[in-house]
């Protein structure tokens, strides 16, 4: 591995992993021997990186505004560009715009050579705009309720045409070119439900919080779904 790429991976590991990170873990992340890892730590420090710690104690990167921006490999740049382009085939207008704005800010911080690579990526995504009914409610409200773990009161029309008025704990959105779904814990049924967002006729915040239960609820749902799939395959 080239020295520049190796140092870049080390900086990325220090930024990404909760500190202090042991030398053994950093050596594993960067694919070098512990001896080489210590030399790379010294090189980064000599270049201005503020890295606290020592052998046997672990290392923690203290971010410094004087440090150069994070760098990316060419494949990582291509992957980011492709992911943002793919949003046009599944995401709503606000989400697509946010992805493009974020990518533009990332590209603006890259070294000149990598910025040129981002502008001339070889991987492209030509998906058309999603073929699905537009939502009747404000998606910004739905997303905020998920992020803030706030209960929603919704009017919902199910696939059988039945109308219901219920309180839900919104957990996350699932995007595809055919549908936009909302995973939630329904307080009416006291169970998990997946709602078609375009069938939600109205939505409002109740003022009730279910924090900090969202992560555990999503994990439990994923475990139950995985067990269901495995049982169906037997």
NORGIVEN-V295076 format. One record per residue. PHI is phi in degrees with one decimal (999 if undefined). BURIAL is # if it has 16 or more other C-alpha atoms within 10 Angstrom, else .. D_CENTER is the distance of its C-alpha to the mean C-alpha in whole Angstrom. Layout:
BEGIN
phi=PHI burial=BURIAL d_center=D_CENTER
phi=PHI burial=BURIAL d_center=D_CENTER
END
This chain:
BEGIN
phi=999 burial=. d_center=28
phi=-61.4 burial=. d_center=29
phi=-58.6 burial=. d_center=29
phi=-62.3 burial=. d_center=27
phi=-64.5 burial=. d_center=24
phi=-65.6 burial=# d_center=25
phi=-66.4 burial=# d_center=25
phi=-63.5 burial=# d_center=21
phi=-66.1 burial=# d_center=20
phi=-65.6 burial=# d_center=22
phi=-61.5 burial=# d_center=20
phi=-63.1 burial=# d_center=17
phi=-63.8 burial=# d_center=17
phi=-65.9 burial=# d_center=19
phi=-72.6 burial=. d_center=16
phi=-85.8 burial=. d_center=14
phi=-89.5 burial=. d_center=16
phi=-65.9 burial=. d_center=18
phi=-87.4 burial=. d_center=21
phi=-77.0 burial=. d_center=24
phi=-101.2 burial=# d_center=23
phi=-68.0 burial=# d_center=26
phi=-62.8 burial=# d_center=27
phi=-62.9 burial=. d_center=27
phi=-67.4 burial=. d_center=24
phi=-65.7 burial=# d_center=23
phi=-64.0 burial=# d_center=26
phi=-65.5 burial=. d_center=24
phi=-64.7 burial=. d_center=21
phi=-100.2 burial=# d_center=23
phi=71.4 burial=. d_center=25
phi=-127.0 burial=# d_center=28
phi=-77.4 burial=. d_center=31
phi=-56.3 burial=# d_center=31
phi=-62.7 burial=. d_center=34
phi=-65.7 burial=. d_center=32
phi=-60.5 burial=# d_center=29
phi=-61.5 burial=# d_center=32
phi=-64.6 burial=. d_center=33
phi=-68.0 burial=# d_center=30
phi=-60.0 burial=# d_center=29
phi=-63.4 burial=. d_center=32
phi=-63.5 burial=. d_center=31
phi=-63.7 burial=# d_center=28
phi=-63.5 burial=. d_center=30
phi=-64.3 burial=. d_center=33
phi=-84.8 burial=. d_center=31
phi=113.1 burial=. d_center=30
phi=-71.0 burial=# d_center=27
phi=-93.1 burial=. d_center=27
phi=-118.8 burial=# d_center=27
phi=-86.8 burial=. d_center=28
phi=113.2 burial=# d_center=30
phi=-159.4 burial=. d_center=32
phi=-56.7 burial=. d_center=33
phi=89.8 burial=. d_center=33
phi=-110.2 burial=. d_center=31
phi=98.4 burial=# d_center=27
phi=-127.2 burial=# d_center=26
phi=-133.6 burial=# d_center=23
phi=-86.2 burial=# d_center=22
phi=-95.4 burial=. d_center=24
phi=-60.9 burial=. d_center=22
phi=-130.2 burial=. d_center=24
phi=-59.2 burial=. d_center=24
phi=-80.5 burial=. d_center=27
phi=-69.0 burial=. d_center=25
phi=-67.2 burial=. d_center=24
phi=-64.3 burial=. d_center=20
phi=-60.0 burial=. d_center=18
phi=-108.5 burial=# d_center=19
phi=-134.4 burial=# d_center=17
phi=-72.6 burial=. d_center=19
phi=-63.4 burial=. d_center=20
phi=-66.2 burial=. d_center=18
phi=-64.1 burial=. d_center=15
phi=-62.2 burial=# d_center=16
phi=-61.6 burial=# d_center=17
phi=-63.7 burial=# d_center=14
phi=-62.7 burial=# d_center=12
phi=-62.2 burial=# d_center=15
phi=-65.2 burial=# d_center=15
phi=-62.6 burial=. d_center=11
phi=-66.9 burial=# d_center=12
phi=-63.6 burial=# d_center=16
phi=-65.7 burial=# d_center=15
phi=-58.0 burial=# d_center=13
phi=-63.0 burial=# d_center=17
phi=-92.6 burial=# d_center=18
phi=-135.3 burial=# d_center=15
phi=-89.9 burial=# d_center=14
phi=-83.3 burial=# d_center=16
phi=-58.4 burial=. d_center=18
phi=-65.4 burial=. d_center=16
phi=-67.7 burial=# d_center=13
phi=-62.3 burial=# d_center=14
phi=-63.9 burial=. d_center=16
phi=-63.9 burial=. d_center=13
phi=-63.2 burial=# d_center=11
phi=-66.6 burial=# d_center=15
phi=-64.7 burial=. d_center=16
phi=-63.9 burial=. d_center=13
phi=-63.3 burial=# d_center=14
phi=-61.6 burial=. d_center=17
phi=-68.1 burial=. d_center=17
phi=-63.7 burial=# d_center=15
phi=-60.9 burial=# d_center=18
phi=-64.4 burial=. d_center=21
phi=-94.9 burial=. d_center=20
phi=-77.2 burial=# d_center=21
phi=-57.2 burial=. d_center=24
phi=-54.4 burial=. d_center=26
phi=-63.1 burial=. d_center=26
phi=-72.2 burial=# d_center=23
phi=-62.9 burial=# d_center=23
phi=-64.7 burial=. d_center=25
phi=-61.8 burial=# d_center=23
phi=-65.5 burial=# d_center=20
phi=-74.9 burial=. d_center=23
phi=-122.8 burial=. d_center=25
phi=-63.0 burial=. d_center=22
phi=-91.4 burial=. d_center=24
phi=-101.0 burial=. d_center=21
phi=-131.6 burial=. d_center=21
phi=-126.4 burial=. d_center=19
phi=-115.7 burial=. d_center=22
phi=-66.5 burial=. d_center=21
phi=-82.4 burial=. d_center=23
phi=-58.4 burial=. d_center=22
phi=-58.4 burial=# d_center=21
phi=-96.7 burial=. d_center=24
phi=-150.9 burial=. d_center=23
phi=-66.3 burial=. d_center=25
phi=-70.6 burial=. d_center=24
phi=-66.9 burial=# d_center=23
phi=-91.7 burial=. d_center=26
phi=-114.0 burial=# d_center=24
phi=-75.4 burial=. d_center=21
phi=-66.3 burial=# d_center=18
phi=-60.9 burial=. d_center=17
phi=-66.2 burial=. d_center=19
phi=-62.8 burial=# d_center=17
phi=-62.7 burial=# d_center=14
phi=-63.1 burial=. d_center=15
phi=-64.7 burial=# d_center=17
phi=-65.5 burial=# d_center=14
phi=-61.9 burial=. d_center=12
phi=-90.1 burial=. d_center=16
phi=55.6 burial=# d_center=17
phi=-113.1 burial=# d_center=20
phi=-67.9 burial=# d_center=22
phi=-117.6 burial=# d_center=23
phi=-102.7 burial=# d_center=27
phi=-126.1 burial=# d_center=26
phi=-103.5 burial=# d_center=29
phi=-129.5 burial=# d_center=28
phi=-111.4 burial=# d_center=30
phi=-78.7 burial=. d_center=30
phi=-66.8 burial=. d_center=30
phi=-92.5 burial=. d_center=34
phi=87.9 burial=. d_center=34
phi=-80.4 burial=. d_center=35
phi=-98.7 burial=. d_center=34
phi=-133.3 burial=. d_center=32
phi=-124.6 burial=. d_center=31
phi=-147.6 burial=. d_center=29
phi=-99.2 burial=# d_center=27
phi=-131.0 burial=# d_center=23
phi=-103.7 burial=# d_center=20
phi=-72.7 burial=# d_center=17
phi=-111.3 burial=# d_center=14
phi=178.1 burial=# d_center=12
phi=-107.2 burial=# d_center=12
phi=-121.0 burial=. d_center=13
phi=-104.3 burial=. d_center=13
phi=-149.0 burial=. d_center=16
phi=-71.5 burial=# d_center=19
phi=-99.7 burial=. d_center=21
phi=-153.7 burial=# d_center=20
phi=-125.6 burial=# d_center=17
phi=-115.7 burial=# d_center=17
phi=-119.3 burial=# d_center=17
phi=-83.6 burial=# d_center=17
phi=-150.6 burial=# d_center=19
phi=-100.2 burial=# d_center=22
phi=-80.9 burial=# d_center=25
phi=-79.1 burial=. d_center=27
phi=-76.2 burial=. d_center=30
phi=-91.4 burial=. d_center=30
phi=52.9 burial=. d_center=28
phi=-159.2 burial=. d_center=26
phi=-74.2 burial=# d_center=22
phi=-140.4 burial=# d_center=23
phi=-114.8 burial=# d_center=20
phi=-102.7 burial=# d_center=22
phi=-74.4 burial=# d_center=22
phi=-60.7 burial=# d_center=21
phi=-71.0 burial=# d_center=23
phi=-100.2 burial=# d_center=26
phi=-84.7 burial=# d_center=25
phi=-80.1 burial=. d_center=28
phi=-156.3 burial=. d_center=27
phi=-150.6 burial=# d_center=25
phi=-149.9 burial=# d_center=26
phi=-74.4 burial=# d_center=24
phi=-89.4 burial=. d_center=27
phi=92.7 burial=. d_center=27
phi=-95.7 burial=. d_center=26
phi=-106.2 burial=. d_center=23
phi=-115.5 burial=. d_center=22
phi=-67.5 burial=. d_center=20
phi=-107.6 burial=. d_center=19
phi=-100.4 burial=. d_center=19
phi=-60.6 burial=# d_center=16
phi=-59.5 burial=. d_center=14
phi=-65.6 burial=. d_center=17
phi=-64.9 burial=# d_center=18
phi=-63.9 burial=# d_center=15
phi=-63.0 burial=. d_center=16
phi=-63.8 burial=. d_center=19
phi=-64.5 burial=# d_center=19
phi=-62.5 burial=. d_center=17
phi=-63.7 burial=. d_center=20
phi=-65.7 burial=. d_center=22
phi=-64.6 burial=. d_center=21
phi=-63.1 burial=. d_center=21
phi=-64.2 burial=. d_center=25
phi=-63.8 burial=. d_center=26
phi=-66.0 burial=. d_center=25
phi=-64.8 burial=. d_center=26
phi=-65.4 burial=. d_center=29
phi=-68.3 burial=. d_center=30
phi=-84.9 burial=. d_center=30
phi=-75.8 burial=. d_center=33
END
